[in-house]
Every structure is written in C-alpha cells, then in structure tokens.
Amino acid sequence: MNLIKSRDPIVPIMLKGGRVTATFREALFDAARREGMSANEFVLQAAAEKLTASGRHFSGIFSPGDLDTERSA
C-alpha cells in the first residue's frame, strides 16, 4: 500500500467538563479496553466515525485504516 504523508498538522485537543453516569463510564472504559485503546482514543475514533458518516472530510485520526468507514471501503 502506498501511503502519502498528510500535510495536515497534528494538534492537541483538550476536552474537559464532561460528566457521565458511573455505568456509562464503566461501559466506555470496558469497550476501550476490549479494543486495546485508551478511553480518549475510543471517544475520538467514535467522533471521527460520526463526522465521517455525516459527510465531513478530514485526514486520519491515528493511523490509516482506523475508521470503520475506511475498513469497509
């Protein structure tokens, strides 16, 4: 596979202030562990998949193929 380096800069994202129920947090951390990623990576991937599904276009999240939409293409 020929991968082209993105010219899109990598920038930090700082999210805070989110509050959820204990059961939601437990489910989130459990799902992230099952996928072998941090809760932050899991949430960012889910957001990226939702943005992609709504027609937004942007370069990768972590690595090429990270989004379900890329795997099925």
NUBAKE-978658 format. One line per 4 residues: number of its first residue (from 1); their letters; for each residue x, y, z of N, C-alpha, C. Coordinates in steps of 0.05 Angstrom, whole numbers. Layout:
// residues N
NUM) A) X/Y/Z/X/Y/Z/X/Y/Z | ...
***
This chain:
// residues 73
1) MNLI) 17/-23/0/0/0/0/18/25/0 | 11/44/-17/27/69/-19/13/90/-1 | 26/97/21/15/117/39/28/144/34 | 12/164/31/21/191/27/20/206/54
5) KSRD) 42/218/62/42/233/87/23/257/84 | 8/261/105/-11/283/106/4/309/112 | -5/331/100/6/357/106/-10/370/129 | -30/357/138/-47/366/160/-31/365/186
9) PIVP) -28/388/200/-12/387/225/-26/372/247 | -10/360/264/-21/346/288/-22/366/310 | -46/369/323/-50/389/344/-64/375/368 | -59/386/392/-72/374/415/-102/382/416
13) IMLK) -117/365/429/-145/371/434/-150/367/464 | -160/387/476/-164/386/505/-194/388/511 | -206/366/519/-234/366/525/-237/363/555 | -255/378/567/-259/375/595/-287/384/602
17) GGRV) -295/378/626/-322/386/635/-343/366/630 | -337/344/616/-356/323/611/-362/308/636 | -388/303/642/-396/287/664/-416/266/655 | -412/242/663/-429/219/655/-435/203/680
21) TATF) -454/185/677/-460/167/699/-438/147/703 | -437/135/726/-416/115/731/-419/91/713 | -443/83/707/-447/60/689/-438/66/661 | -443/90/651/-433/98/625/-403/97/624
25) REAL) -390/109/644/-361/110/645/-350/81/646 | -362/64/661/-353/36/663/-355/23/636 | -377/27/622/-381/15/596/-361/26/575 | -355/52/577/-336/65/559/-308/53/563
29) FDAA) -299/52/588/-272/41/593/-271/11/586 | -292/-4/591/-292/-32/584/-290/-36/553 | -306/-20/538/-305/-22/509/-278/-14/498 | -266/7/510/-239/16/501/-219/-6/506
33) RREG) -220/-18/530/-201/-40/536/-204/-63/517 | -229/-70/510/-233/-92/491/-221/-86/464 | -220/-61/456/-209/-53/431/-179/-48/432 | -168/-49/457/-139/-45/460/-130/-17/458
37) MSAN) -147/2/466/-140/30/464/-149/45/489 | -140/70/492/-147/86/514/-176/96/510 | -188/104/532/-215/116/530/-215/140/512 | -194/156/513/-192/180/496/-191/172/467
41) EFVL) -175/152/460/-174/143/432/-201/132/423 | -214/117/441/-240/106/434/-261/128/428 | -262/148/445/-280/170/441/-274/186/416 | -248/192/411/-241/206/387/-248/190/362
45) QAAA) -243/164/363/-250/148/339/-280/148/335 | -296/145/356/-325/146/353/-334/173/341 | -322/194/351/-329/221/340/-322/223/311 | -298/213/303/-289/213/275/-308/197/258
49) EKLT) -317/174/267/-335/158/251/-362/172/247 | -372/186/268/-397/201/266/-393/224/246 | -371/239/248/-366/261/230/-364/251/201 | -350/229/197/-348/218/170/-375/210/159
53) ASGR) -391/197/176/-418/189/167/-436/213/160 | -430/236/172/-446/260/166/-435/275/142 | -414/264/129/-403/277/105/-379/294/109 | -369/296/133/-345/313/138/-320/298/128
57) HFSG) -301/313/117/-276/302/107/-253/313/122 | -234/296/130/-210/304/144/-190/282/142 | -165/288/148/-145/267/147/-147/249/171 | -130/229/173/-132/208/193/-134/216/222
61) IFSP) -140/197/238/-141/201/267/-115/193/279 | -108/167/279/-83/157/290/-66/145/268 | -78/128/253/-64/115/230/-84/109/208 | -75/106/183/-93/99/162/-108/73/169
65) GDLD) -134/72/164/-150/48/169/-163/48/196 | -159/69/212/-170/69/239/-201/71/240 | -213/83/220/-242/87/220/-255/63/207 | -278/55/218/-293/33/207/-300/38/178
69) TERS) -306/63/171/-313/70/144/-290/65/125 | -265/67/134/-242/61/117/-238/31/113 | -245/16/134/-242/-14/132/-261/-26/113 | -285/-14/111/-305/-26/93/-303/-16/65
73) A) -286/5/60/-284/16/33/-267/0/15
***
